[in-house]
Amino acid sequence: MTNIEQQRYDRQIAQWLIFCAVVIFAMILLGGATRLTNSGLSMVEWKPLVGAIPPLSEQDWHDTFEKYKQFPEYQKINHGMSLHEFKSIFMYEYLHRVLGRLIGVLFAVPMLYFALRRRLRPGLAPGLVVLFFLGGLQGLLGWYMVKSGLVDNPRVSQYRLTAHLGVAVAIYAYMLWLAFGLLFTRGREPDTARAPYARWTLALVALVYLMILSGGMVAGTDAGFAYPTWPLMGDSFIPPGLYATSPAWLAMFEDITTIQFNHRMFAYFLFVVLNVSALLVYRSTKSERGRLAAILLVLMLIVQVILGISTLLLHVPVALGVAHQGGAVLLLTATLFLSHVQLRQ
């Protein structure tokens, strides 16, 4: 195989990976909408194969609704819900699960095709296999999350929800990283000495990822509804009751005041760190792509801050909440791009 052929195949594979990443991004947005509309517990069974077929007749809908009525969410929260209302929440969760299955097909079939046609660059196959198994794990983790709410207390565990979100974002990020490597590296090995602050940009990726996990804890505990004010939380910048649990560290994960406060403080910290880092990279790099990456990072950071504050002040409307979650993923994308440019330019 000539270098020109390999480069053409690399572009094809990168385009496929980016397409899959876009679909995963849509999946993350749909997952956010499912959470914000409290639709996640509407499907009380996990049927990986036949579950792709929705209720088709009115009798099917009645049967499905009757199954839902047997679980605590209906009995304690949605008692008296009409069939029409049930159909609305059911479709959010149904589409979320179907899209997950579709992603599996969109990834597995082309992967096999590229592998059988020997179009994969040496060293790429293990990364694709890792992505495939992470996708399978994500499906199992999704049902594990739902099961946590099909109990006497009909609330999905914030730990399982955050893990589910974290794996989805990790798959998305790794997929893009592989695609960037195919598009921009042209077969060269990474050399952190080629660009200033290269290693530091990897730390930025980790920080943004942790911020997304922090947002998962906010979503999982509904902490975003607690203090719809900014810059103060209620009447003060530091609200009363922080870390009031026993032990105190548990408040980071289970006390809504502490969870929202930590999320805000992390956001302020990231705003400073990302802006300063982007400025340093912009001033020091000789690469036009590096300067573009720094500019994109700052622009996406500003958009995300506006979305976060607006979501909070407007008491987490579904559209803004979903946009804020999507903005976090796009901010991670910009950080990944900056890091890849600095490491492999």
N, C-alpha and C positions, 0 to 999 in steps of 0.2 A: 504494500500500500504506500503510495507517495504521500509526501507532506501535504500537498494540496488536497488530496482526497481526505486525509485525516482531519484537516481543518474544516472541510465541508461537513464531515460527519460530526465534528465537535459542535459546529453551529446548529446542526439539526438536533442533537441531543440537548444542547443548552436551551434551545427554543422549546423543546418538549418539557424540560424541567421547569422553565419559567411559566409555561402554561399550567402545569400541575400546581406550582406555587400560587398562581393567581386563583385557581379553584380552591386551594386550601385557605387562602385569604377570605374568599367568599364564605367558606365553611366557618371560619372564625367569626365573621360578622353574623352569620345566621345563628351560630351558637350564642352570641351575645343577645340577639333578639329573642331567642328561645328562653334564655335566663330572665331577661327583663319583662317578658310577658308571662312568666311563671308557667311555661308550657312543658318543661322538661319531664314532669312526672305523669304526663297524659297517656303515654304508652307504657303499660305496666308489664309487658312481655318483651323478651328479647328473642327474636327469631331471625338469625342472620340471613337465611335464604328466603323463606316464604314471607318474612316481614317486609319485603320490598313491595308487596302488593297491599294497597290500602283497602279499607272497606269500600265495596263497590255498590252494594244495595242498601236500601234503607234499613233492612233487617240486620245487615252486617254492622251498620253504624249503631243500631240499638244494642246489639250484642257487645260491641266494643265498649260502649258507654256503660253497660251494666258491669263489665269487668272493672272499669275505672271506679265505679261506685263502691266497690268492695274494699278500696284502699283509703287510708286515713286522709289523704289530701282532699278528697271529695267530702268525706264525712266531717272533717273538722274545719275546712277552709272554704270549699266550693259547694257546700250542701245547697241544693236547690238550683244548681246550674242547669240551664236548658241544653238540649241536644245541640242546638245551633251554636251556643257558646263553647260547648265541648269540641265541636268540629274545628273551631278557630284555633284553640290551643293545640289540639291534636296535630293539625297540619304543620305547625311550626316544628314540632319534634319529629314528625314523619319525614318532612323534607330534609331536616338535619341528618337523620339516619340514612336516607336514600343518597344524599350527596356524599356521605362518607363511603358508601359502597361504590358509588360512581368514581370517586377518587382512586379507590383500589384498582378498578379496571383501567382507568386512564394511566395509571402508573405501571401496573404489572404487564399489560399486553405490549406496549412499546418497549419496555425493558427487555422482555424476552426476544422481541424482534431485533433490537439492536445487538443483543448478545449473540443470537444465532447467526446474524449476518456479519459478525466480527467487526462491528463498527465502534466498539467501546475502546477508548484510549486505555493503554495499560495502567492499572492502578485504580481505575474508576469503578470497576465492578463491585469491590467490597463496599464502597460507599453507597451504591444503589441497593445492595442487599440489606445494609443497615437501615436504609430508609423504608424498605419493604417491611421489615420486621417491626420497625417503629410504628408503621401504619396499622399493622395487626394488633400491636399492643394498645394503640390508641382506641381501637374499637372495643376491646375488652375493658379498658379503663373507663370508657364512656358508660358502659352498662354497670360497671362497679360503682360509678358515681350515682347513676339513677337509683340503684338498689338502696343506697344510703337514705333515700327519701321515701321509700316504700315501706316505712315502718310507722310506729306509733307517733313519732314526731316527724311530720311530713316536710322535712327540709333537707335539701341536698347538703352533704358535708362540704364545708368550705375547703377542707384539705383535699378531698377528692376532686372537687371542681377546679381548684388551682392546679392540681397535678394534670388534669385533663387539658386545661388550657396550656399549661407549660409544655406538654409533649407536642401538642399541635403547633405551637410557635417554634419549638425546636426542630420539628420536621420541616416547616416552612423555611427557617433560617438555613439549615444545612443544605436544603435543596437549592436555595439561591446561591449559597457559597460554592457549591459544585458547578452551577451554571456560570457564575462569574469566572471561575477558574478556566472553564472551557472557552469563554468568550474573550477574556482579556490576557491570559497568561501566555498563550502560544507555546506551551510546553516547557517554559523556564521554571526552575525550582525557586521557591520563595527565598528571599534574602532580606532579612529585617534591616540590614545595614544600608540598603539602597534608599530608604526614605526615613525622614525624621519622625519620631513619635510612633513608629510602626507598632512596637509591642504595646504601647499605651492604648492604641486604638482597640486592641483586643479586649482590654479591661473595660473600655467604654461599651462594647457589645455586651459584656457580662452585666454591667450596671443597668443598661436599658432592659435586659432580659429579667433581671431581678425586680425592676420597677413593674414590669408586666405581671410578674407573679404577685407582687404587692397589690396590683389592681384586681387580680383574681380573688385575693382574700377580701378586698372591699366588696366585690360582687357577691361572693359566697356568703357574706354576713349581712348584706344590705346596709353596710356602713355608710354608703354614699347618701342615704336618706337622712342620716342623723343630724347633720349640721349643714343646712343649705345656705350657708353664709360664707363670705370671703372678703378680706383676708382673715377675719376673726372666725373662731369656732364658737358660735353663740355670742357671748359678751366679752370674750377674751381670746388672745392669740393662743395661749396655752390653757386648754379647758380643764376644769376640775375632774378628778376621777381617773387620771392617767395611771396606768399600771396598778390599778386598785385590786387586782385579783390575787389570789394566793394559790400557787406562787406567782410572783409579779410577772415573770417572763411569759406566762400563759396569756397575758393580756394582749401581747403582740399578735395572737392568732384568734382570740375569742372575744375580746372586748371591743365593741364597735367604736367607742370613742378613741381608744388607743390605735386601732387599726386605721381609722381615717386620719388621725394626727400623723402617724408614721408615714402614711402615703403622701400627705402634703409635704412633710419635711424632706422626704426622699425626692419629691418633685422639685423643690427649691434647690436642693443639692445638685441634682442632675442638670437643672437649668444653667447653673453657674459652670459646672464642670464641662458640659458639652459645648457651651459657647466659647469658653476659654480654649478648649482643645481644638475646636474648629478654627479659631483665630490663629492659633499657633501653627496648625497644619497649613492654613492658607498662606501665611507669611513665609513659611520655611520651604514649602514644596516647590519644585521646578516643573511639576507635571500639571498640565491643564486639567487633566482628569481629576487630579488631587484637589485642585482649587474648586472644581465643579462639585466634587463630593462634599467639601467643607461647606459650600454655600447651600447645597440641598439639605444638609444636616441642620443648619441653623433655621432655614425656612420651615422645615417639618417640625422642628422643636417649637417654633412660635405658634404654628397651627395647633399643635397638640396642647399647648398651654391654654390657648383660647378655648379649645373644645373642652378641656378639663374644667375650667372655671365656669363656663356656660352650663355644662352638664350639672354641676353642683348647684348653681344659683337657681336653675329652673327645675330643680328637684328630680333630676334624672329622667327626663322624657326618653322614650324608647329610641327615637331616631338619634338624639344626641349621645345617648349612652353607647349605642352601637358605633357611631362615628368616633367616639373617644377611644373605644377599644381598637377600632381599625387604625386610628391615628397612631396608637402605641406600636402597632405592628409595622406601620410605614416608617415610624421613627427608627425602629430596629433595622429596617431595610436600609435606610440612609446610613446608619452607623456601620452596618455590615459592608456596604459599598465603600465607605471611607476606609475601613480597616483593610479590605481586600486591595484597594488601590495602594495604600501605604506599604502593605506587606509584599506586593507582587508587581509593583510598577517597574 
